[in-house]
């Protein structure tokens, strides 16, 4: 059975599933493999749970005529997504990548586009990698009017490969920060990786949205079709005035004298908001509608959320962390007036840069007006830099044991930030 035949079955199915326990009746199960699991083992279970078809890459598990063998199930998943995208080539897709802020920018952009289009499609959850992106494309309904797809990457050539699946018509890079240094090796590797989006769009003569305040974006998009926003340069397509009011921790900006106040905290989110508005302006959505969309948007998934508990304003930004996002959050937090405390978790996937980047964070905290810092994780624990206002814990478990004994002192503001695997949001109930 070839890809065309299977696609015909897919078009009548209830969708693609890679978890046999979540299989819906009439879906197609694709057996993927990882370091600690082999989906092939669950192919027959998927059929028993109602899947119309199961795709495996181990002949040993072809136990009935509803189980089909292919050479490589991941490659097959990606190939099926490419076939689907080819069938829906008329649907415009905006691809968004970058080191920080890509999920927030994607969600803001989709929210704004929803003010004009009834059928806006985008990634769900964190489906932004070599598995998530083909699943995202395959989840795009035939009646989609426009799609926003976020691309994540932890090594070079990954964005290029994802672009070949997505075939985007537009693109935006949020920034070039120190994320996944273990895979990229250095900052130059990060820049080369993100620019793979520009390279793809340039070959196709497509359009890029540019932050005119970012010299890397400006210099590497010369000669491309581009639509530029800026808070510093006047001769751009969109002029933005960024504002941070010291009596507010929310993000505020002005466009054409219209004040927009977002629930997103931190001045580091202003570029994310401005880029989404820029994209909305390009697609001819009124400023009034975009203001509504931005002000209605409430962040979730532990990204830039605000929670008030025991009169403490808690800034929850612990979905992920890298040196760039961590220092930006701390700079913003340091400028807030009041008594302040931070709970920070290790920044992961930094490779040989890990120790030095964690030492830099501690150096900043020592010079800041932050009252006390709780640092959690093996990397922070083993740093040499210290201070009387810094307490280190080798694990989250150790911190929990400590806080149950001593509790957290009274403070006005608390920032919680760390890498996803640390899952610091579990500490909120203890405050």
C-alpha positions as CSV (number, residue, x, y, z in Angstrom):
1,X,0.0,0.0,0.0
2,X,1.6,3.3,-1.1
3,X,1.3,6.8,0.4
4,X,-1.5,7.8,-1.9
5,X,-3.6,4.8,-0.8
6,X,-3.0,5.4,2.8
7,X,-3.7,9.1,2.5
8,X,-7.1,8.2,1.0
9,X,-7.8,6.1,4.1
10,X,-6.5,9.0,6.3
11,X,-8.9,11.4,4.6
12,X,-11.8,9.3,5.9
13,X,-10.3,8.6,9.3
14,X,-10.9,10.3,12.6
15,X,-7.2,11.4,12.6
16,X,-3.7,10.3,13.4
17,X,-2.7,9.0,16.8
18,X,0.7,7.9,18.2
19,X,-0.5,6.8,21.6
20,X,-2.4,3.5,21.5
21,X,-4.3,4.4,24.7
22,X,-5.7,7.6,23.2
23,X,-6.8,6.0,19.9
24,X,-10.2,7.1,18.7
25,X,-12.5,4.9,16.7
26,X,-11.6,5.0,13.0
27,X,-8.2,6.7,13.6
28,X,-4.8,5.6,12.2
29,X,-2.2,4.6,14.7
30,X,1.5,5.3,13.7
31,X,4.0,3.3,15.8
32,X,6.9,5.6,16.7
33,X,10.0,4.6,18.6
34,X,12.0,6.5,21.2
35,X,14.8,5.8,23.7
36,X,12.6,4.1,26.2
37,X,9.6,2.9,24.1
38,X,8.7,1.1,20.9
39,X,5.3,1.9,19.6
40,X,5.4,-1.2,17.4
41,X,4.6,-3.2,20.5
42,X,1.2,-1.5,20.8
43,X,0.0,-1.7,17.2
44,X,-2.4,-4.6,17.8
45,X,-3.7,-2.9,21.0
46,X,-4.4,0.2,18.9
47,X,-6.5,-1.9,16.5
48,X,-8.3,-3.5,19.4
49,X,-9.1,0.0,20.7
50,X,-10.7,1.0,17.5
51,X,-8.0,2.2,15.1
52,X,-8.9,1.5,11.5
53,X,-5.2,1.0,10.6
54,X,-1.8,0.7,12.3
55,X,1.5,1.6,10.7
56,X,4.6,-0.3,12.0
57,X,8.3,-0.5,11.0
58,X,8.9,-3.9,12.5
59,X,7.5,-6.9,10.5
60,X,7.3,-8.9,13.8
61,X,4.2,-6.9,14.8
62,X,2.2,-7.3,11.5
63,X,-0.3,-9.5,13.3
64,X,-3.4,-8.8,11.1
65,X,-4.4,-7.2,7.8
66,X,-5.1,-3.9,9.4
67,X,-1.4,-3.5,10.4
68,X,0.8,-2.3,7.6
69,X,4.6,-2.3,7.5
70,X,6.7,0.6,6.3
71,X,10.5,1.0,6.4
72,X,10.5,3.9,8.9
73,X,7.3,5.1,10.7
74,X,8.7,8.6,11.5
75,X,9.7,9.2,7.9
76,X,6.3,7.9,6.9
77,X,4.5,10.3,9.3
78,X,6.5,13.2,7.8
79,X,5.9,12.1,4.3
80,X,2.1,11.8,4.9
81,X,2.2,15.4,6.3
82,X,3.9,16.7,3.2
83,X,1.3,15.0,1.1
84,X,-1.5,16.6,3.1
85,X,0.1,20.0,2.9
86,X,0.4,19.6,-0.9
87,X,-3.3,19.0,-1.0
88,X,-3.9,22.1,1.0
89,X,-1.3,24.3,-0.8
90,X,-3.8,27.1,-1.1
91,X,-3.9,27.7,2.7
92,X,-1.5,30.3,3.9
93,X,0.8,29.3,6.7
94,X,2.8,31.6,8.9
95,X,5.9,29.9,10.5
96,X,7.3,31.2,13.7
97,X,10.6,30.2,15.3
98,X,13.1,31.7,17.7
99,X,14.9,31.1,21.0
100,X,12.3,32.7,23.2
101,X,8.7,33.8,22.9
102,X,7.6,31.7,19.9
103,X,4.7,30.0,21.6
104,X,3.4,33.3,23.0
105,X,3.8,35.0,19.6
106,X,2.0,32.1,17.9
107,X,-0.9,32.2,20.3
108,X,-1.2,36.0,20.1
109,X,-1.0,35.9,16.3
110,X,-3.7,33.1,16.1
111,X,-5.9,35.1,18.5
112,X,-5.6,38.3,16.4
113,X,-6.2,36.4,13.1
114,X,-9.3,34.9,14.8
115,X,-10.9,38.4,14.7
116,X,-11.1,38.1,10.9
117,X,-11.0,34.4,10.0
118,X,-13.4,31.7,11.4
119,X,-11.1,28.8,10.7
120,X,-7.6,29.5,12.2
121,X,-5.3,26.6,12.7
122,X,-2.2,26.3,14.9
123,X,0.0,23.9,16.9
124,X,-1.6,22.4,20.0
125,X,0.4,22.2,23.2
126,X,4.1,21.9,22.4
127,X,3.8,20.1,19.1
128,X,6.7,22.0,17.5
129,X,9.4,19.4,16.8
130,X,10.1,16.6,14.2
131,X,7.1,14.7,15.5
132,X,4.8,17.5,16.6
133,X,5.0,19.4,13.3
134,X,3.8,16.6,11.0
135,X,1.0,15.9,13.5
136,X,0.1,19.6,13.4
137,X,0.0,19.7,9.6
138,X,-2.1,16.5,9.5
139,X,-4.5,18.1,12.0
140,X,-5.2,20.9,9.6
141,X,-8.8,20.6,8.4
142,X,-9.7,21.1,4.7
143,X,-11.7,24.2,5.5
144,X,-8.8,26.0,7.3
145,X,-8.5,29.6,6.2
146,X,-5.1,30.4,7.7
147,X,-2.5,28.6,9.9
148,X,0.2,29.6,12.4
149,X,2.9,27.0,13.0
150,X,5.5,27.3,15.6
151,X,8.9,25.6,14.9
152,X,11.2,24.4,17.7
153,X,14.7,23.2,17.2
154,X,17.7,22.0,19.2
155,X,20.2,21.4,16.4
156,X,21.1,22.8,13.0
157,X,19.2,21.7,9.9
158,X,16.1,20.9,11.9
159,X,14.2,24.1,10.9
160,X,15.2,23.5,7.3
161,X,13.6,20.0,7.5
162,X,10.5,21.3,9.2
163,X,10.1,24.0,6.6
164,X,10.0,21.3,3.9
165,X,7.1,19.7,5.7
166,X,5.2,23.0,6.5
167,X,6.0,24.8,3.2
168,X,5.3,28.2,4.9
169,X,4.2,31.3,3.0
170,X,5.3,33.7,5.7
171,X,7.8,33.6,8.5
172,X,9.0,35.4,11.7
173,X,11.9,34.8,14.0
174,X,11.3,36.1,17.5
175,X,15.0,36.4,18.5
176,X,18.4,34.6,18.7
177,X,19.0,33.7,22.3
178,X,21.1,31.2,24.2
179,X,18.8,28.2,24.1
180,X,19.8,24.5,23.5
181,X,23.5,25.4,23.4
182,X,24.3,21.8,23.9
183,X,22.9,21.0,20.4
184,X,23.9,24.2,18.7
185,X,27.4,24.3,20.2
186,X,27.5,28.1,20.2
187,X,25.5,31.3,19.5
188,X,26.6,31.3,15.8
189,X,25.1,27.8,15.5
190,X,21.8,29.2,17.0
191,X,21.8,32.1,14.5
192,X,22.5,29.8,11.5
193,X,19.7,27.5,12.6
194,X,17.0,30.2,12.9
195,X,18.1,31.7,9.6
196,X,17.1,28.4,7.9
197,X,13.6,29.8,7.9
198,X,14.8,32.9,5.9
199,X,16.7,30.7,3.5
200,X,13.6,28.6,2.8
201,X,11.4,31.7,2.3
202,X,13.9,33.5,0.2
203,X,14.1,30.5,-2.3
204,X,10.3,30.6,-2.6
205,X,10.2,34.4,-2.8
206,X,7.9,34.5,0.2
207,X,7.5,37.2,2.9
208,X,9.2,37.7,6.3
209,X,8.1,39.8,9.2
210,X,11.0,41.7,10.7
211,X,11.7,43.2,14.0
212,X,13.5,46.3,12.8
213,X,15.2,46.8,16.3
214,X,17.0,43.5,15.8
215,X,20.2,44.0,13.6
216,X,20.5,40.3,13.0
217,X,17.0,40.1,11.5
218,X,17.5,43.3,9.5
219,X,20.9,42.4,8.0
220,X,20.0,38.8,7.1
221,X,16.7,39.8,5.4
222,X,18.2,42.3,2.9
223,X,16.8,41.6,-0.6
224,X,13.8,39.6,0.7
225,X,10.2,40.5,0.7
226,X,9.8,41.9,4.2
227,X,7.3,43.7,6.4
228,X,9.0,45.6,9.2
229,X,8.0,46.9,12.6
230,X,10.1,49.0,15.0
231,X,10.0,51.0,18.1
232,X,13.2,53.0,17.2
233,X,13.2,53.5,13.4
234,X,10.5,55.7,11.8
235,X,10.8,54.5,8.2
236,X,9.2,51.1,8.7
237,X,5.8,49.5,7.9
238,X,4.6,49.6,11.5
239,X,5.9,52.1,14.2
240,X,5.5,51.0,17.8
241,X,5.9,52.9,21.1
242,X,6.9,50.5,23.9
243,X,6.0,51.5,27.5
244,X,6.7,50.0,30.8
245,X,4.8,51.7,33.6
246,X,6.6,51.1,36.9
247,X,3.3,50.8,38.8
248,X,2.2,48.0,36.6
249,X,3.8,44.6,35.8
250,X,1.7,44.2,32.6
251,X,3.0,45.0,29.1
252,X,1.8,48.2,27.5
253,X,2.4,49.6,24.0
254,X,1.1,52.3,21.7
255,X,0.3,52.0,18.0
256,X,-1.1,55.0,16.2
257,X,-1.8,56.5,19.6
258,X,-3.9,53.6,20.6
259,X,-2.9,52.2,24.0
260,X,-2.9,48.4,24.3
261,X,-2.5,46.8,27.7
262,X,-1.8,43.0,27.8
263,X,-2.1,40.5,30.6
264,X,1.4,39.3,29.6
265,X,3.9,40.4,32.2
266,X,7.3,41.8,31.5
267,X,8.7,44.3,29.0
268,X,10.4,41.3,27.3
269,X,6.9,40.4,26.0
270,X,6.4,43.7,24.1
271,X,8.2,42.4,21.0
272,X,5.9,39.4,21.0
273,X,2.9,41.6,21.1
274,X,4.2,44.0,18.5
275,X,5.0,41.2,16.1
276,X,1.6,39.7,16.4
277,X,0.0,43.1,15.7
278,X,2.3,43.6,12.7
279,X,1.2,40.3,11.2
280,X,-2.5,41.2,11.9
281,X,-2.0,44.6,10.2
282,X,-0.5,42.9,7.2
283,X,-3.6,40.7,7.0
284,X,-5.8,43.9,7.2
285,X,-7.3,43.4,10.6
286,X,-8.4,46.6,12.3
287,X,-6.4,48.0,15.2
288,X,-9.6,48.0,17.2
289,X,-10.0,44.3,16.7
290,X,-6.4,43.6,17.4
291,X,-6.6,45.6,20.7
292,X,-9.5,43.5,21.7
293,X,-7.6,40.3,20.9
294,X,-4.5,41.3,22.8
295,X,-6.4,42.5,25.9
296,X,-8.6,39.4,25.9
297,X,-5.7,37.0,25.6
298,X,-4.9,35.3,28.9
299,X,-1.6,33.3,29.1
300,X,-1.6,29.7,30.4
301,X,0.8,26.7,30.6
302,X,2.9,28.6,33.2
303,X,4.0,31.2,30.7
304,X,4.0,34.8,31.9
305,X,1.1,34.2,34.3
306,X,0.2,36.3,37.4
307,X,-1.3,34.7,40.5
308,X,-2.1,36.5,43.7
309,X,-1.8,34.4,46.8
310,X,-1.5,35.6,50.4
311,X,-1.2,39.2,49.0
312,X,1.9,38.1,47.1
313,X,1.9,38.8,43.3
314,X,3.4,35.6,41.9
315,X,4.9,35.7,38.4
316,X,4.8,32.2,37.0
317,X,7.1,31.8,34.1
318,X,8.4,28.3,34.5
319,X,7.3,26.6,31.3
320,X,11.0,26.8,30.2
321,X,14.2,28.8,30.7
322,X,17.5,29.5,29.1
323,X,20.2,32.1,29.8
324,X,18.6,34.8,27.6
325,X,15.0,34.4,28.9
326,X,16.2,34.1,32.5
327,X,18.3,37.3,32.5
328,X,15.5,39.2,30.7
329,X,13.0,38.1,33.3
330,X,15.4,39.1,36.1
331,X,16.2,42.5,34.6
332,X,12.4,43.2,34.4
333,X,11.8,41.9,37.9
334,X,14.7,43.9,39.4
335,X,13.0,47.1,38.1
336,X,9.7,46.5,39.9
337,X,9.4,48.5,43.1
338,X,8.8,46.5,46.3
339,X,10.1,43.6,48.2
340,X,11.1,40.8,45.8
341,X,12.0,37.1,45.9
342,X,12.8,34.5,43.2
343,X,12.7,30.8,42.9
344,X,14.8,29.7,40.0
345,X,15.4,26.2,38.6
346,X,18.3,24.9,36.6
347,X,18.6,25.9,32.9
348,X,19.1,22.6,31.0
349,X,20.6,21.6,27.6
350,X,23.5,24.2,27.8
351,X,26.3,21.7,27.3
352,X,29.8,23.2,28.1
353,X,28.2,26.6,28.7
354,X,26.1,25.3,31.6
355,X,28.3,26.3,34.6
356,X,29.3,29.7,33.3
357,X,25.8,30.7,32.4
358,X,24.5,29.7,35.8
359,X,27.3,31.7,37.5
360,X,26.2,34.7,35.5
361,X,22.7,34.5,36.8
362,X,24.0,34.4,40.4
363,X,26.3,37.4,39.7
364,X,23.3,39.3,38.5
365,X,21.2,38.4,41.6
366,X,24.0,39.5,44.0
367,X,24.1,43.0,42.4
368,X,20.3,43.2,42.2
369,X,17.8,44.6,44.7
370,X,16.1,41.1,44.9
371,X,15.8,40.3,48.6
372,X,16.3,36.5,48.5
373,X,16.8,33.9,45.8
374,X,16.1,30.2,46.1
375,X,18.1,28.3,43.5
376,X,17.0,24.7,42.8
377,X,18.9,22.0,40.9
378,X,22.2,20.2,40.7
379,X,23.8,22.8,38.4
380,X,22.9,25.8,40.6
381,X,23.8,23.8,43.7
382,X,27.4,23.2,42.4
383,X,28.1,26.8,41.4
384,X,30.9,28.5,43.3
385,X,29.3,32.0,43.3
386,X,27.2,32.7,46.4
387,X,25.8,35.4,48.7
388,X,24.0,35.7,52.0
389,X,20.7,36.3,50.1
390,X,21.1,33.1,48.0
391,X,20.0,29.7,49.2
392,X,20.8,26.6,47.1
393,X,19.1,23.3,47.0
394,X,20.3,20.2,45.1
395,X,16.8,19.2,44.2
396,X,13.2,20.3,44.3
397,X,12.6,17.6,47.0
398,X,15.2,19.2,49.3
399,X,13.6,22.7,48.8
400,X,10.1,21.3,49.6
401,X,11.5,19.8,52.8
402,X,13.1,23.1,53.8
403,X,10.0,25.2,53.0
404,X,7.7,23.0,55.0
405,X,9.9,23.7,58.1
406,X,10.6,27.4,57.6
407,X,8.1,28.7,55.1
408,X,8.7,31.7,52.8
409,X,9.0,35.1,54.4
410,X,6.5,37.9,53.5
411,X,7.2,39.5,50.2
412,X,5.4,41.7,47.6
413,X,6.5,39.9,44.5
414,X,7.7,36.4,43.7
415,X,9.2,35.2,40.4
416,X,9.2,31.5,39.6
417,X,11.3,30.4,36.6
418,X,13.1,27.3,35.4
419,X,13.4,24.7,32.7
420,X,10.4,22.5,32.0
421,X,11.9,19.3,33.4
422,X,12.2,21.0,36.8
423,X,8.4,21.6,36.9
424,X,8.6,24.4,39.5
425,X,4.8,25.1,39.2
426,X,4.3,22.3,41.7
427,X,5.8,24.6,44.4
428,X,2.9,27.1,44.1
429,X,0.7,25.2,46.5
430,X,3.4,25.4,49.2
431,X,3.5,29.2,49.2
